[in-house]
Amino acid sequence: MKTQLPIHGDDEHVVVKFRPRTSAHPPGRRDEPAATHTQPAARPPAQLAPTNAPPAAKDLSRFERPRDEPDDFRQRMLANVAALAFTVALTVIGIWLAISIADLRKTQDCVLMGRRDCARISVMPHS
């Protein structure tokens, strides 16, 4: 059986330069005209992409929403505290329910075995 190796062309591999976001408005936003952006410095000829290469990946600026108002830290913290309290309450209720079901199962197993001393009788101390 012959093994076929893939044919690699030079136009398949493109290196895209990573540019971190350092400003509030990344380049290429739709609400800004393209002419206002500064052009990057010219690269040496060895780093230029081939002319038939696919365009560079689009940035995620089209998914960003402009903030109309500043972030309300107090409201966000109150929401976090409320969510934590709700989660703790659900956990406590779940543990209580699991213990109650286990206790009920134990009592039911005792009754089904035919024993008569299954019910708990609390004895009040005489004063």
DACOR-V812332 format. One record per residue. N is the residue number from 1. OMEGA is omega in whole degrees, -180 to 180 (NA if undefined). D_FIRST is the distance of its C-alpha to the first C-alpha in Angstrom with 2 decimals. Layout:
n->[N,N]
omega->[OMEGA,OMEGA]
d_first->[D_FIRST,D_FIRST]
This chain:
n->[1,2,3,4,5,6,7,8,9,10,11,12,13,14,15,16,17,18,19,20,21,22,23,24,25,26,27,28,29,30,31,32,33,34,35,36,37,38,39,40,41,42,43,44,45,46,47,48,49,50,51,52,53,54,55,56,57,58,59,60,61,62,63,64,65,66,67,68,69,70,71,72,73,74,75,76,77,78,79,80,81,82,83,84,85,86,87,88,89,90,91,92,93,94,95,96,97,98,99,100,101,102,103,104,105,106,107,108,109,110,111,112,113,114,115,116,117,118,119,120,121,122,123,124,125,126,127]
omega->[180,173,-179,178,179,178,-179,175,180,-178,-179,-174,-179,176,179,-178,178,177,-179,178,178,-180,180,-180,179,-179,176,178,-176,-177,178,177,-177,-176,-177,-179,176,-180,179,-180,-179,-180,174,-177,-178,-177,-179,179,177,-176,180,179,177,-179,180,-179,179,178,-175,-177,180,179,-180,176,177,179,-180,-179,-180,-179,-180,-176,-177,-180,-180,178,176,178,178,179,178,178,178,179,178,179,178,179,178,179,180,178,179,178,178,180,179,178,180,180,178,178,179,179,179,178,180,177,180,-180,-179,176,177,179,-178,-178,-174,-176,177,178,180,-179,179,178,179,178,NA]
d_first->[0.00,3.82,6.55,9.59,12.92,15.97,18.63,21.91,25.14,28.44,30.08,28.07,29.73,33.44,35.73,38.62,41.73,43.21,46.90,48.80,51.54,54.81,57.09,58.18,56.72,53.15,52.44,51.37,53.54,54.34,58.08,58.42,58.16,55.26,57.70,59.34,56.30,56.17,53.29,51.14,51.64,49.71,46.45,45.44,43.17,40.18,40.25,40.61,37.93,36.34,38.37,35.63,34.87,35.70,39.20,39.82,39.85,43.22,45.49,46.81,50.38,50.33,50.15,53.07,56.49,59.60,61.97,65.31,67.05,66.49,64.86,67.49,66.91,69.69,68.45,64.87,66.11,68.28,65.32,63.30,66.23,66.58,62.88,63.16,66.31,64.65,61.64,63.98,66.06,63.06,61.92,65.42,65.74,62.35,63.35,66.74,65.19,62.76,65.67,67.83,65.20,64.63,68.42,68.79,66.05,67.78,71.10,69.60,67.96,71.35,73.16,70.64,71.20,74.86,76.35,79.39,79.32,76.30,78.03,78.78,82.45,83.49,86.74,89.03,91.06,94.81,96.69]
